[in-house]
């Protein structure tokens, strides 16, 4: 039997726990406008959960386990593959500043958490800090404008299809 007082949780493990708690709340819900509204009402900008996720993402970038890749002026990375503990959502985080990313489709939908950085009023696809939900079959060219933002992506079953 181990002594829990000597066990430490890494930033990545704590982040996994935060995401698992969130995905438990949204598992099985349709990815639609109602979920968008619910996420912003319960976990939106200014909430404790939003700030916890934001700080975890900022810490993960600083520690090097988030946004560890770079391409086309965007730092990005998949931190967790879709797994049962995360209710079959994968987790990606991107760091973007005044740039449009590659066009892609969401076979099962996409849930985004927009976290402006450096006091910027950055938007993601025209949306301010908070959540943005895209339904199954939607597509976009993810765009951060008016500054820099981290964007967390939850993808059901990790499904995303980049177009050329």
One Martini backbone bead per residue (centre of mass of N, CA, C, O) as a GRO file, in nm:
protein
  164
    1UNK     BB    1   0.094   0.037   0.025
    2UNK     BB    2   0.063   0.365  -0.045
    3UNK     BB    3   0.167   0.692   0.013
    4UNK     BB    4  -0.009   0.967  -0.084
    5UNK     BB    5   0.175   1.203   0.029
    6UNK     BB    6   0.416   1.120  -0.191
    7UNK     BB    7   0.227   1.182  -0.417
    8UNK     BB    8   0.239   1.318  -0.743
    9UNK     BB    9   0.093   1.545  -0.967
   10UNK     BB   10   0.100   1.617  -1.271
   11UNK     BB   11   0.000   1.835  -1.499
   12UNK     BB   12  -0.109   1.618  -1.693
   13UNK     BB   13  -0.281   1.462  -1.485
   14UNK     BB   14  -0.455   1.701  -1.395
   15UNK     BB   15  -0.568   1.759  -1.675
   16UNK     BB   16  -0.705   1.488  -1.714
   17UNK     BB   17  -0.900   1.525  -1.474
   18UNK     BB   18  -1.045   1.774  -1.578
   19UNK     BB   19  -1.145   1.648  -1.844
   20UNK     BB   20  -1.297   1.407  -1.722
   21UNK     BB   21  -1.502   1.580  -1.568
   22UNK     BB   22  -1.620   1.721  -1.815
   23UNK     BB   23  -1.692   1.472  -1.998
   24UNK     BB   24  -1.897   1.355  -1.796
   25UNK     BB   25  -2.107   1.594  -1.844
   26UNK     BB   26  -2.119   1.548  -2.188
   27UNK     BB   27  -2.183   1.271  -2.222
   28UNK     BB   28  -2.419   1.206  -2.485
   29UNK     BB   29  -2.438   1.478  -2.597
   30UNK     BB   30  -2.524   1.684  -2.822
   31UNK     BB   31  -2.367   1.864  -3.084
   32UNK     BB   32  -2.489   2.185  -3.004
   33UNK     BB   33  -2.639   2.473  -2.906
   34UNK     BB   34  -2.711   2.368  -2.622
   35UNK     BB   35  -2.420   2.296  -2.541
   36UNK     BB   36  -2.298   2.569  -2.580
   37UNK     BB   37  -2.473   2.709  -2.368
   38UNK     BB   38  -2.406   2.527  -2.125
   39UNK     BB   39  -2.101   2.569  -2.116
   40UNK     BB   40  -2.114   2.883  -2.081
   41UNK     BB   41  -2.290   2.873  -1.817
   42UNK     BB   42  -2.089   2.657  -1.647
   43UNK     BB   43  -1.775   2.706  -1.816
   44UNK     BB   44  -1.718   2.991  -1.864
   45UNK     BB   45  -1.612   3.282  -1.867
   46UNK     BB   46  -1.521   3.333  -1.517
   47UNK     BB   47  -1.495   3.058  -1.428
   48UNK     BB   48  -1.337   2.822  -1.253
   49UNK     BB   49  -1.306   2.608  -1.480
   50UNK     BB   50  -1.184   2.792  -1.690
   51UNK     BB   51  -0.933   2.876  -1.524
   52UNK     BB   52  -0.820   2.592  -1.482
   53UNK     BB   53  -0.780   2.527  -1.782
   54UNK     BB   54  -0.607   2.768  -1.855
   55UNK     BB   55  -0.374   2.714  -1.654
   56UNK     BB   56  -0.310   2.428  -1.757
   57UNK     BB   57  -0.233   2.519  -2.044
   58UNK     BB   58  -0.012   2.718  -1.977
   59UNK     BB   59   0.158   2.510  -1.820
   60UNK     BB   60   0.193   2.301  -2.053
   61UNK     BB   61   0.351   2.486  -2.236
   62UNK     BB   62   0.583   2.552  -2.037
   63UNK     BB   63   0.650   2.229  -1.998
   64UNK     BB   64   0.606   2.087  -2.308
   65UNK     BB   65   0.314   1.906  -2.339
   66UNK     BB   66   0.210   2.150  -2.504
   67UNK     BB   67   0.250   2.250  -2.813
   68UNK     BB   68   0.514   2.078  -2.945
   69UNK     BB   69   0.430   2.174  -3.222
   70UNK     BB   70   0.507   2.306  -3.564
   71UNK     BB   71   0.296   2.481  -3.817
   72UNK     BB   72   0.228   2.754  -3.997
   73UNK     BB   73   0.235   2.928  -3.711
   74UNK     BB   74   0.147   2.671  -3.536
   75UNK     BB   75   0.081   2.548  -3.226
   76UNK     BB   76   0.064   2.188  -3.144
   77UNK     BB   77  -0.138   1.908  -2.994
   78UNK     BB   78  -0.188   1.582  -2.885
   79UNK     BB   79  -0.246   1.479  -2.555
   80UNK     BB   80  -0.516   1.296  -2.606
   81UNK     BB   81  -0.664   1.024  -2.670
   82UNK     BB   82  -0.921   0.843  -2.718
   83UNK     BB   83  -1.100   0.748  -2.415
   84UNK     BB   84  -1.282   0.631  -2.159
   85UNK     BB   85  -1.190   0.845  -1.939
   86UNK     BB   86  -1.285   1.069  -2.182
   87UNK     BB   87  -1.544   0.974  -2.333
   88UNK     BB   88  -1.414   0.961  -2.635
   89UNK     BB   89  -1.213   1.199  -2.619
   90UNK     BB   90  -1.006   1.413  -2.757
   91UNK     BB   91  -0.696   1.618  -2.705
   92UNK     BB   92  -0.636   1.949  -2.813
   93UNK     BB   93  -0.379   2.208  -2.861
   94UNK     BB   94  -0.361   2.555  -2.953
   95UNK     BB   95  -0.138   2.818  -3.082
   96UNK     BB   96  -0.268   3.141  -3.176
   97UNK     BB   97  -0.194   3.429  -3.410
   98UNK     BB   98  -0.337   3.583  -3.642
   99UNK     BB   99  -0.479   3.305  -3.779
  100UNK     BB  100  -0.525   3.051  -4.021
  101UNK     BB  101  -0.609   2.739  -4.050
  102UNK     BB  102  -0.681   2.436  -4.149
  103UNK     BB  103  -0.900   2.283  -4.323
  104UNK     BB  104  -1.193   2.113  -4.174
  105UNK     BB  105  -1.364   1.829  -4.051
  106UNK     BB  106  -1.652   1.700  -3.843
  107UNK     BB  107  -1.789   1.403  -3.816
  108UNK     BB  108  -1.868   1.439  -3.476
  109UNK     BB  109  -1.749   1.701  -3.407
  110UNK     BB  110  -1.678   2.006  -3.198
  111UNK     BB  111  -1.499   2.126  -2.906
  112UNK     BB  112  -1.433   2.463  -2.792
  113UNK     BB  113  -1.173   2.643  -2.613
  114UNK     BB  114  -1.139   2.988  -2.551
  115UNK     BB  115  -0.802   3.141  -2.470
  116UNK     BB  116  -0.695   3.423  -2.414
  117UNK     BB  117  -0.394   3.616  -2.435
  118UNK     BB  118  -0.233   3.888  -2.311
  119UNK     BB  119  -0.513   4.054  -2.284
  120UNK     BB  120  -0.666   3.973  -2.518
  121UNK     BB  121  -0.944   3.989  -2.768
  122UNK     BB  122  -0.953   3.720  -2.876
  123UNK     BB  123  -1.066   3.521  -3.147
  124UNK     BB  124  -1.278   3.239  -3.257
  125UNK     BB  125  -1.459   3.252  -3.515
  126UNK     BB  126  -1.574   3.526  -3.362
  127UNK     BB  127  -1.522   3.422  -3.074
  128UNK     BB  128  -1.497   3.447  -2.755
  129UNK     BB  129  -1.447   3.364  -2.467
  130UNK     BB  130  -1.500   3.012  -2.458
  131UNK     BB  131  -1.748   2.830  -2.617
  132UNK     BB  132  -1.754   2.598  -2.911
  133UNK     BB  133  -1.998   2.431  -3.117
  134UNK     BB  134  -1.972   2.161  -3.346
  135UNK     BB  135  -2.128   1.972  -3.552
  136UNK     BB  136  -2.185   1.723  -3.738
  137UNK     BB  137  -2.026   1.789  -4.057
  138UNK     BB  138  -1.858   2.018  -4.011
  139UNK     BB  139  -1.673   2.322  -4.118
  140UNK     BB  140  -1.337   2.481  -4.113
  141UNK     BB  141  -1.122   2.775  -4.059
  142UNK     BB  142  -0.934   2.829  -3.811
  143UNK     BB  143  -0.965   3.156  -3.637
  144UNK     BB  144  -0.741   3.398  -3.516
  145UNK     BB  145  -0.819   3.718  -3.371
  146UNK     BB  146  -0.694   3.989  -3.198
  147UNK     BB  147  -0.458   3.777  -3.128
  148UNK     BB  148  -0.400   3.547  -2.866
  149UNK     BB  149  -0.462   3.179  -2.845
  150UNK     BB  150  -0.600   2.919  -2.681
  151UNK     BB  151  -0.715   2.594  -2.810
  152UNK     BB  152  -0.948   2.357  -2.718
  153UNK     BB  153  -1.000   2.018  -2.832
  154UNK     BB  154  -1.294   1.818  -2.870
  155UNK     BB  155  -1.302   1.481  -3.007
  156UNK     BB  156  -1.494   1.251  -3.117
  157UNK     BB  157  -1.286   0.985  -3.153
  158UNK     BB  158  -1.070   1.186  -3.294
  159UNK     BB  159  -1.229   1.322  -3.533
  160UNK     BB  160  -1.054   1.435  -3.832
  161UNK     BB  161  -1.060   1.626  -4.153
  162UNK     BB  162  -0.839   1.715  -4.381
  163UNK     BB  163  -0.807   1.948  -4.630
  164UNK     BB  164  -0.680   2.078  -4.957
   0.00000   0.00000   0.00000
